[in-house]
Amino acid sequence: MRVLFAVFPSAAHLHPVVPLARALQSAGHEVRVAMHPDMAGTVTATGLTVLPVGTPDDLRPVVDLSRHPERLDRLTANLALDTEAPGDWREKWRQVCNVLSLYPAVLDDLVALARGWRPDLVVWDTFCLPGAIAAHLTGATHVRYLWGQDNIGWLRQRSRAAPDADDPLPALMEPLLAPYGLDFREEFLLGQFTLDLMPPGMALPLDVRRIPVRRVPYNGVGPRPAWLRERPDRPRVCFTLGLGGRGRQFFRETGVALPDLLDAVADLDVELVATLDDGQVAELPAIPPHVRTSGYVPLDQVLPTCAAVVHHGGGGTFATAVAHEVPQLVVPLPFWAELATARHVRRRGAGILRSTAEFTPCTFREDLRRLLHEETFRRGAAALHEESLTSPAPGDVVPVLERLATRPAHA
């Protein structure tokens, strides 16, 4: 069969579905990835074939976040959703609809591509509503995929339970549907089915036809550094700010300076691997002997050698830590569902949640000491890994998708 992935132009949105796309390809299916022209190199580096959609100027502010990571400093918590204390969920819904309104710029291109290539199945990013519309217009089965918590499904369910004349959804959908003479269907927002890559304990209880799939780590490609080829002499701890989200705002939000952070663990018997960019390294007066600074190295190369990881709650870092049974110190910087991730780690005993207000060099040192010396965290990390294995691997989901693609369209 022919499978078209429609992906929002960000590496953080592409990476979660690369293992599934490869599994489909390995099973003999034709796989193509529809993505912004500037992301073509990122797609081809995965071994997949890209079909560019849109013009280079479309979605420029979004695409530039991948090219210029320093611009991640501008991100806010407007899209972050705490389902345990949602507050003004209507405002969150408006903010999410604003983001969803970005991608329709490529709708016509995506429809033309689907009409020309005739996919049997369209797998679309939850931010890429045109994927559902293109699938509908060509009679393809379509499946929404989640790269994080299903904030959109949760907010839509709330909005349907509390009808509001000020609901932003009609204004979002009408410009997409009217040119093609379509009326709104829930599947245009939530898919005919939903591929949920969240671990079982984090999947929200929503009224969607959910297909669980294990998130197998894929963190990009790159040469394996020489220092990773040998076992470390002391426990290795990875400090990472991630590829997307608000990780780069870590020092501003915590009020802790990088040199103070590094000095705080100088007397611990650890090797601290800090994934920093050149600008951050240049600001250091000196690199302490217990610290190894590194530019981008795929986390699935680094974390298998680590005894602990420190991060901001990003989904990719979390998934990689779970896969390699690494205890976590999570200092959540809310952007989408980082707080839910940190809570899940804490509840499963796989690590420590430390708020930005609580985080200091002293708490950093104490939290690392606990992660490295208290056996309960290693057991919790192993249990979290075992929990993830209860979700089907990408290869096991391929037959499910094959069956769906042969069902009558829109059944």
C-alpha positions in Angstrom: 0.0 0.0 0.0 1.0 3.6 -0.3 1.3 5.5 3.0 1.7 9.3 3.2 2.9 11.0 6.4 1.9 14.6 6.7 4.2 16.2 9.2 4.3 19.7 10.9 7.7 21.3 10.0 9.7 20.5 13.1 12.2 17.7 13.8 10.5 17.3 17.2 7.3 16.3 15.2 9.1 14.1 12.7 11.3 12.1 15.0 8.4 10.3 16.9 7.0 8.6 13.8 10.3 7.7 12.0 10.4 4.2 13.5 6.8 3.5 12.4 7.5 4.9 8.9 10.5 2.7 8.6 8.6 -0.3 9.8 6.0 0.2 7.1 8.8 0.6 4.6 10.5 -2.6 5.8 7.2 -4.4 5.4 7.3 -3.5 1.7 5.0 -0.5 1.6 5.7 2.7 -0.3 6.2 5.5 2.3 6.4 9.2 1.6 6.7 12.2 4.0 5.0 15.4 3.0 6.8 18.3 4.7 8.0 21.8 4.3 10.8 22.2 1.6 13.3 23.4 4.2 12.9 20.1 6.1 13.7 17.9 3.2 17.3 17.2 4.4 16.0 16.3 7.9 13.6 13.8 6.3 16.1 12.2 3.9 18.6 11.8 6.7 16.1 9.3 8.2 16.2 7.2 5.1 12.7 8.2 4.1 11.5 9.9 0.9 10.2 13.5 1.2 7.5 15.2 -0.9 7.9 18.9 -0.3 4.6 20.8 0.2 4.2 24.6 0.4 6.6 27.3 -0.5 9.8 28.1 1.4 8.1 31.2 2.8 5.2 29.2 4.2 5.4 28.8 8.0 8.7 30.6 8.0 8.6 31.4 11.8 8.0 27.7 12.6 10.7 26.3 10.3 13.2 28.8 11.6 12.9 27.3 15.1 14.7 24.2 13.7 17.3 26.2 11.9 17.9 28.8 14.6 17.5 27.1 18.0 18.2 30.4 19.8 14.7 31.5 18.7 13.2 28.9 21.0 13.8 31.6 23.7 10.6 33.3 22.4 8.3 30.3 23.1 5.8 30.7 25.9 3.6 28.4 28.0 0.4 29.4 26.1 -0.1 25.9 24.7 0.7 24.1 28.0 -2.2 22.1 29.4 -2.5 20.7 32.9 -5.5 18.5 32.8 -5.5 18.1 36.6 -5.9 21.9 37.0 -6.8 23.3 33.6 -7.8 26.8 34.7 -9.1 28.8 31.7 -9.3 25.9 29.3 -11.3 28.1 26.8 -8.3 30.4 26.4 -6.0 27.3 25.9 -8.5 26.1 23.2 -8.2 29.5 21.5 -4.4 29.4 21.6 -4.3 25.8 20.2 -6.7 26.8 17.4 -4.4 29.7 16.6 -1.5 27.2 16.0 -3.7 24.9 14.0 -4.6 27.8 11.7 -0.9 28.0 10.6 -0.7 24.9 8.5 -3.6 25.4 6.1 -1.2 27.4 4.0 -0.1 24.0 2.5 -3.7 22.6 2.1 -3.9 23.0 -1.7 -0.5 21.5 -2.3 -1.2 18.6 0.0 -4.5 17.9 -1.7 -2.9 18.0 -5.1 -0.1 15.7 -4.0 -2.7 13.2 -2.6 -4.7 13.3 -5.8 -1.6 12.7 -7.8 0.0 10.0 -5.7 -3.2 8.3 -4.4 -2.2 7.1 -1.0 -4.1 4.3 0.6 -3.4 5.6 4.1 -2.6 9.1 5.4 -0.9 9.4 8.7 -1.1 13.0 9.8 0.4 15.1 12.6 -2.2 16.3 15.1 -1.2 19.9 14.0 -1.6 19.0 10.3 -5.4 19.2 9.7 -4.9 19.4 5.9 -3.8 15.8 6.0 -7.2 14.7 7.1 -8.9 16.8 4.4 -6.6 15.5 1.6 -7.2 11.9 2.7 -11.0 12.5 2.7 -11.0 14.0 -0.8 -9.0 11.1 -2.2 -10.9 8.3 -0.3 -7.9 7.3 1.8 -8.1 6.0 5.3 -6.5 8.5 7.7 -5.0 8.3 11.1 -3.9 11.1 13.3 -0.7 10.6 15.3 0.2 12.1 18.6 3.8 13.2 19.5 2.7 14.2 23.0 -0.3 14.3 25.2 -3.6 14.7 23.4 -4.3 18.3 24.4 -6.4 18.8 21.3 -8.6 15.9 22.0 -9.1 16.9 25.6 -9.9 20.5 24.8 -12.3 19.5 22.0 -14.1 17.2 24.4 -14.4 20.0 26.9 -15.7 22.4 24.3 -18.4 19.9 23.1 -19.5 19.4 26.7 -19.8 23.2 27.3 -21.2 24.7 24.1 -19.9 28.3 23.7 -20.9 30.8 21.0 -17.3 32.0 21.1 -15.8 28.6 20.1 -12.9 29.2 17.8 -13.2 25.9 15.9 -15.7 27.1 13.3 -13.5 30.0 12.3 -10.6 27.6 12.0 -12.3 24.9 9.9 -14.5 27.0 7.6 -11.7 28.4 5.4 -10.3 24.8 5.1 -13.5 23.1 4.2 -15.5 25.7 2.2 -13.2 25.8 -0.9 -13.8 22.0 -1.2 -17.5 22.1 -0.5 -17.1 20.1 2.7 -19.0 20.2 6.0 -17.2 19.7 9.3 -16.7 16.2 10.6 -15.0 15.4 13.9 -12.6 13.2 12.0 -11.1 16.3 10.4 -9.9 17.4 13.8 -9.4 14.0 15.6 -8.8 11.5 12.8 -10.7 8.4 11.9 -8.2 6.7 14.3 -5.5 8.1 16.6 -2.0 6.6 16.9 -1.1 7.4 20.5 2.6 7.2 21.3 2.1 8.1 24.9 2.9 5.4 27.5 -0.2 3.6 28.9 -0.2 5.6 32.1 -0.2 8.9 30.3 -2.9 8.3 27.7 -5.8 10.6 28.4 -9.3 8.9 28.7 -10.9 10.4 25.6 -13.6 9.3 23.2 -11.3 8.6 20.2 -10.5 5.3 18.4 -7.1 4.9 19.9 -4.3 2.7 18.5 -1.5 2.5 21.1 2.0 2.3 19.7 5.3 2.3 21.6 7.5 5.3 21.1 10.8 3.8 20.0 13.5 6.5 20.4 14.8 8.2 17.3 16.8 11.3 17.9 18.3 12.1 14.6 21.6 10.9 13.1 25.2 11.8 13.6 28.7 10.2 14.0 29.3 8.4 17.2 31.9 10.4 19.2 35.1 8.6 20.3 34.3 9.2 24.0 31.1 7.2 23.7 33.0 4.1 22.5 34.5 3.4 25.9 32.8 2.8 29.3 33.0 5.9 31.5 35.3 5.7 34.5 32.6 7.2 36.8 28.8 7.5 36.7 27.8 9.6 33.7 25.0 12.1 34.0 23.5 13.8 30.9 22.2 17.4 31.1 20.1 18.2 28.0 17.8 21.0 27.0 16.2 19.1 24.1 15.5 19.9 20.5 12.3 21.9 20.9 10.0 23.3 23.5 11.3 25.8 26.1 14.4 23.8 27.2 16.7 26.7 26.2 14.9 28.9 28.8 16.1 26.6 31.6 18.7 29.0 33.1 16.4 32.1 32.8 13.4 30.3 34.4 15.4 28.7 37.2 17.6 31.8 37.9 20.6 29.5 38.1 23.7 30.3 36.2 25.4 27.6 34.2 28.8 27.9 35.9 27.1 27.6 39.3 25.2 24.5 38.2 28.4 22.8 37.1 30.3 23.8 40.2 27.6 22.4 42.4 28.5 18.8 41.5 32.2 19.2 41.3 32.8 17.1 44.3 30.4 14.3 43.2 32.0 11.3 41.6 30.3 11.9 38.3 31.0 12.8 34.7 28.5 15.4 33.6 27.8 15.5 29.9 26.2 18.9 29.1 24.8 19.2 25.6 25.4 22.9 25.0 25.7 25.1 21.9 28.9 27.0 21.1 27.4 30.2 22.6 26.7 28.6 25.9 30.1 27.0 26.1 31.8 30.4 25.2 30.2 32.0 28.3 31.9 29.5 30.6 35.0 31.0 32.3 36.4 27.5 32.2 35.2 23.9 31.7 35.5 22.0 35.0 37.4 18.7 34.8 34.3 16.6 35.7 32.3 18.2 32.8 32.2 17.1 29.2 30.5 19.7 26.9 29.0 18.4 23.6 27.1 19.8 20.7 24.3 17.8 19.3 24.7 14.0 19.8 21.6 11.8 19.3 20.4 10.9 22.8 19.9 7.3 21.9 23.7 7.2 21.6 24.4 8.9 24.9 21.8 7.7 27.3 22.7 4.0 27.2 26.0 5.0 28.9 24.3 7.2 31.5 23.3 6.6 35.1 20.9 9.6 35.2 19.5 12.3 32.9 18.5 15.9 33.7 16.0 17.6 31.4 13.0 19.9 31.0 10.3 17.4 30.4 10.5 17.1 26.6 8.8 14.0 25.1 11.8 12.8 23.1 14.2 12.9 26.1 11.6 11.2 28.3 11.0 8.4 25.8 14.7 7.8 25.3 15.3 7.7 29.0 12.4 5.2 29.4 13.8 3.0 26.7 17.2 2.8 28.3 15.9 2.6 31.9 17.7 5.8 33.0 16.5 7.6 36.2 15.4 11.2 35.5 15.5 14.6 37.2 12.8 16.6 35.5 12.6 20.3 35.9 9.4 20.9 33.8 9.3 24.0 31.6 5.6 24.0 30.4 5.1 24.2 26.7 2.7 21.3 25.9 2.6 18.5 28.6 6.0 18.7 30.3 4.4 18.8 33.8 2.4 15.7 33.1 5.6 14.0 32.0 7.4 15.0 35.2 4.5 13.8 37.3 4.4 10.4 35.6 8.2 10.0 36.2 7.7 10.8 39.9 4.6 8.6 40.3 6.3 5.6 38.8 9.3 6.1 41.1 11.6 6.6 38.1 12.9 10.0 39.1 12.4 13.4 40.7 10.2 16.3 39.8 11.8 19.6 40.8 9.9 22.8 39.9 11.8 25.8 38.5 11.1 27.7 41.7 12.6 25.0 43.8 15.6 24.4 41.6 19.0 25.6 43.0 22.6 24.4 42.8 22.1 22.8 46.2 18.9 20.9 45.2 20.6 19.9 41.9 23.5 18.3 43.8 21.2 16.6 46.3 18.8 15.3 43.6 21.7 13.8 41.6 23.2 12.2 44.6 19.8 10.5 45.3 19.3 9.4 41.7 22.8 7.8 41.7 22.7 6.1 45.1 19.1 5.2 45.9 18.2 1.9 44.3 14.5 2.7 44.3 15.0 5.0 41.3 16.7 2.3 39.2 13.9 0.0 40.0 11.4 2.7 39.1 13.1 3.3 35.8 13.1 -0.4 35.0 9.4 -0.5 35.9 8.7 2.4 33.6 10.5 0.7 30.8 8.4 -2.5 31.4 5.3 -0.4 31.3 6.3 1.0 27.9 6.7 -2.6 26.5 3.0 -3.2 27.0 2.3 -1.0 24.0 2.8 -2.6 20.6 6.1 -1.9 18.9 5.9 0.0 15.5 6.3 -3.2 13.6 3.4 -4.8 15.4 1.2 -1.9 14.4 1.8 -2.4 10.7 -0.8 -5.2 10.3 -3.3 -3.0 12.1 -2.7 -0.1 9.6 -2.8 -2.6 6.7 -6.3 -3.7 7.8 -7.5 -0.2 8.2 -6.3 0.8 4.8 -8.4 -1.9 3.2 -11.6 -0.9 4.9 -14.2 1.1 2.9 -13.4 4.8 3.0 -15.1 6.7 5.8 -16.7 3.5 7.1 
